[in-house]
Amino acid sequence: MTARATAEQKVIIVHDTTQFYYGVDSNRRGLGRSRKSNSTFFAHVSFAPSTHGYLRPLGVAALQTYVRNDELENEYARWAEGVSLTRKCLGNTRAIHLMDREVDDYTFMCKMVAESERFVIRSRNDRMLGEESEQPRLSDALNIIRGTLEREVQVTKRTDGDRPPALKKKHPVRASRIAQLAIGAAPVTLKKPSSRTKSAVAYGPRPDVFGGPGGNGALGLCTVDPSCSAGILNGAGTACCDPRCGACGGVGCQSYWDDPVNFTLTVNAACCQGNILASTRQCSNTRAPCKM
């Protein structure tokens, strides 16, 4: 695994946990409890796929197994331990760690930055931003991020299966489809939360602020915006302009926003309703600027 990772230009480590459970009548020893069975154990895997040319497995950088019982102190610690074990496995090869929203934790992110780790974490909380930020919350900052690239991806279907009712309500059934992703990034400063969660206890001390001009960023990703919630709707309700325009269409729309840095479209295409309506960008499959 170490030799294969060293030969790669970039190494991505995907961290996630999966559950193994046996029937309710199983008498296996050493296992723990879960919602489905009292004969369960969990595996937290740190998996490395190749990113050079095409995806292929490089190997497992770390594997942790645990059970939920009275001896388990804090299962959130597995995320930090997975990063530590991966670092030992890769040696001098640096990785980008991909993690799910369970680890959207202020203290954990501070720990990762302090250890010079690179990471992408799926957002779970609409966090407050630092006092010097122009926007009050993370969602506000994301709404004005302009996508700098787009990708089409296949979204798999979701069925009810044997999921609990709460998950069925939170994540309803969906059909498979092609989604168009718009991706952009901007630096943000996160405000230190007033409370300290159980997960935060597993990761150690935390500073008052996280992020800022040093490069820690929020990644905005929007597949569709059919109601123009992240943009500015024109008076006729037919065009959705970029949120940085301030207004959508009208005389002088070319000068609404004259800072097209890292901007894949011109300001005319972002703020002028005529150009938007003449384009092929539909809000049903992308985000602003688009036509309704």
C-alpha positions in Angstrom: 0.0 0.0 0.0 2.7 2.5 0.9 4.7 1.8 -2.3 1.7 2.2 -4.5 0.6 5.4 -2.8 4.1 6.9 -3.1 4.0 6.4 -6.9 0.9 8.5 -7.1 0.9 12.2 -7.7 -2.2 12.7 -5.5 -3.7 10.4 -2.9 -7.3 10.6 -1.7 -8.3 8.8 1.4 -12.0 8.1 1.8 -13.0 7.5 5.4 -16.3 5.9 6.3 -17.9 3.4 8.6 -19.9 0.3 7.7 -22.0 -2.0 9.9 -21.9 -5.8 10.1 -24.7 -7.5 11.9 -26.0 -11.0 12.4 -29.5 -12.3 13.0 -31.4 -11.4 16.1 -31.0 -15.1 17.3 -27.3 -15.1 16.9 -25.3 -16.1 19.9 -21.9 -14.8 18.8 -19.7 -13.5 21.5 -17.8 -10.2 21.6 -20.3 -8.3 19.5 -22.3 -5.2 20.5 -25.7 -3.6 20.0 -27.3 -1.6 17.3 -30.8 -0.7 16.1 -31.0 -3.9 14.0 -29.3 -6.5 16.1 -27.5 -7.1 19.4 -24.9 -9.0 17.4 -23.1 -6.2 15.6 -19.7 -4.8 15.0 -18.5 -1.7 13.0 -15.6 -1.3 10.7 -14.2 2.2 10.1 -12.2 2.0 6.8 -9.7 4.5 5.4 -9.6 3.6 1.7 -7.2 4.9 -1.0 -8.4 5.0 -4.6 -6.0 6.1 -7.4 -6.7 9.5 -9.0 -4.2 9.2 -11.8 -5.9 8.5 -15.1 -8.7 6.3 -13.8 -10.0 5.1 -10.5 -8.4 1.9 -9.1 -7.9 0.7 -5.6 -4.5 1.4 -4.0 -5.4 -0.4 -0.8 -6.7 0.2 2.7 -4.6 2.7 4.7 -6.3 2.0 8.0 -8.9 -0.3 9.4 -10.5 0.0 12.9 -13.2 -2.3 14.2 -15.3 -1.7 17.3 -18.5 -2.6 19.1 -21.0 -0.5 20.9 -20.9 -1.7 24.5 -20.3 -0.3 28.0 -16.5 -0.3 27.4 -16.6 2.1 24.4 -15.6 5.5 25.6 -16.2 7.7 22.5 -16.7 6.3 19.1 -16.2 9.7 17.4 -12.4 9.3 18.1 -12.2 6.8 15.2 -12.1 9.7 12.7 -9.0 11.3 14.2 -7.4 7.9 14.7 -8.1 7.0 11.1 -6.2 10.1 10.0 -3.3 9.3 12.3 -3.0 5.7 11.1 -3.2 6.8 7.5 -0.3 9.3 8.1 1.8 6.4 9.4 0.9 4.2 6.5 1.6 6.8 3.8 4.9 8.1 5.2 5.9 11.3 3.3 3.0 11.1 0.9 0.4 13.7 1.6 -3.3 12.9 1.3 -6.6 14.7 0.9 -9.1 13.2 3.4 -12.7 12.9 2.4 -15.2 12.5 5.2 -19.0 12.5 5.8 -21.0 15.0 7.8 -20.7 13.2 11.1 -17.3 14.7 11.4 -18.5 18.3 10.6 -17.0 19.3 14.0 -15.3 22.6 14.8 -12.7 21.0 17.1 -11.9 18.3 14.6 -11.3 20.7 11.8 -9.0 22.8 14.0 -7.1 19.6 14.8 -6.7 18.8 11.1 -5.5 22.3 10.3 -3.0 22.3 13.2 -1.6 19.0 11.8 -1.3 20.4 8.3 -3.8 17.9 6.9 -5.8 18.6 3.7 -9.5 17.6 3.9 -13.0 17.9 2.4 -15.9 17.4 4.9 -19.5 17.2 4.0 -21.4 20.0 5.8 -24.0 19.2 8.4 -24.3 22.5 10.3 -25.2 26.0 9.1 -22.4 27.5 11.1 -22.0 31.1 12.3 -19.1 33.0 10.7 -16.5 35.2 12.3 -17.4 38.8 13.2 -15.2 40.2 10.4 -17.2 38.2 7.8 -19.6 40.0 5.5 -22.1 37.1 5.8 -23.6 35.9 9.1 -23.8 32.2 8.3 -22.1 29.6 6.2 -25.2 29.2 4.0 -25.1 32.9 3.2 -21.5 32.7 2.1 -22.2 29.6 0.0 -25.1 31.3 -1.8 -22.9 34.0 -3.3 -20.1 31.6 -4.4 -19.9 31.5 -8.2 -19.2 28.1 -9.6 -15.9 27.8 -11.5 -16.5 24.4 -13.0 -19.3 22.1 -13.8 -19.6 18.3 -13.9 -22.3 15.8 -14.8 -22.6 12.8 -12.4 -24.8 9.8 -12.2 -27.0 9.9 -9.0 -28.1 6.4 -8.0 -31.7 5.5 -7.1 -32.8 5.2 -3.5 -35.3 2.7 -2.3 -37.0 2.3 1.1 -35.6 -1.1 1.8 -35.4 -1.9 5.5 -34.5 1.6 6.6 -36.0 3.0 9.8 -39.0 5.5 9.4 -36.9 8.5 10.4 -34.4 7.9 7.6 -37.2 7.3 5.1 -38.7 10.7 5.9 -35.3 12.5 5.9 -34.1 10.8 2.7 -37.1 9.8 0.6 -37.2 7.4 -2.4 -35.7 8.8 -5.6 -35.1 7.7 -9.1 -31.7 7.5 -10.7 -30.8 10.6 -12.7 -28.0 12.7 -14.2 -27.1 15.7 -12.1 -25.2 18.7 -13.2 -22.9 19.9 -10.4 -21.6 23.5 -10.1 -18.6 23.8 -7.9 -16.9 26.8 -6.4 -14.9 27.8 -3.3 -14.1 30.8 -1.1 -12.3 31.3 2.2 -14.4 31.6 5.3 -13.8 32.1 9.0 -15.9 29.9 11.3 -16.9 31.2 14.8 -16.2 29.1 17.8 -19.4 27.3 18.9 -20.6 28.2 22.4 -21.3 24.6 23.3 -19.0 21.6 23.3 -20.5 18.4 21.8 -19.7 14.9 22.8 -17.8 14.5 19.5 -15.6 17.5 20.2 -14.5 15.9 23.5 -12.7 13.3 21.4 -10.5 15.8 19.5 -8.8 18.0 22.1 -8.5 21.8 22.5 -9.9 24.3 20.0 -9.0 27.9 19.1 -11.5 30.8 19.0 -11.7 31.0 15.2 -11.1 28.6 12.3 -10.2 29.5 8.7 -9.8 32.9 7.1 -7.4 34.2 4.5 -4.9 31.4 5.1 -6.7 29.2 2.7 -9.3 27.2 4.6 -12.4 27.3 2.5 -16.0 26.4 2.1 -16.9 24.4 -1.0 -20.2 25.3 -2.5 -22.0 22.6 -4.5 -25.4 23.0 -6.0 -27.0 20.5 -8.4 -30.1 22.5 -9.3 -31.9 25.7 -8.2 -35.4 25.5 -9.8 -36.8 28.3 -7.5 -33.8 30.7 -7.9 -33.3 30.5 -4.1 -29.6 31.1 -4.5 -29.8 33.8 -7.2 -31.8 37.0 -8.0 -35.0 36.6 -10.0 -35.9 39.2 -12.6 -39.3 41.0 -12.5 -41.0 38.7 -15.0 -39.8 35.6 -13.1 -38.2 34.2 -16.2 -34.5 34.7 -15.5 -32.3 33.9 -12.4 -29.2 36.1 -12.2 -26.0 35.5 -10.3 -26.4 36.6 -6.6 -23.5 39.0 -6.8 -25.3 41.1 -9.5 -27.5 43.0 -6.9 -30.3 43.1 -9.5 -31.4 41.1 -12.5 -31.7 42.7 -15.9 -32.5 46.3 -16.7 -30.5 49.3 -18.1 -26.8 49.1 -17.1 -26.9 45.4 -16.2 -23.4 45.1 -17.6 -22.0 47.1 -14.7 -23.9 45.4 -11.9 -20.9 43.3 -11.0 -17.6 44.2 -12.6 -15.3 41.8 -10.8 -15.3 38.6 -13.0 -12.3 37.0 -11.2 -12.3 33.2 -11.7 -15.6 33.7 -13.5 -16.3 31.2 -16.4 -19.1 33.5 -17.8 -19.0 37.2 -18.6 -20.8 39.7 -16.4 -23.3 40.2 -19.2 -24.2 36.6 -19.1 -24.6 36.7 -15.3 -26.6 39.8 -14.8 -28.4 40.6 -18.0 -31.7 38.8 -18.4 -31.6 38.9 -22.2 -28.4 36.9 -22.4 -29.6 34.5 -19.8 -32.8 33.8 -21.7 -30.9 33.3 -24.9 -28.6 30.7 -23.2 -29.2 27.0 -22.8 -28.8 27.1 -19.0 -32.0 25.8 -17.3 -32.5 26.2 -13.6 -34.1 22.8 -13.6 -30.6 21.3 -14.1 -28.1 24.0 -12.9 -27.8 27.1 -10.7 -27.7 30.8 -11.4 -27.3 32.3 -13.9 -30.1 30.3 -15.6 -33.5 30.7 -17.1 -36.6 29.5 -15.2 
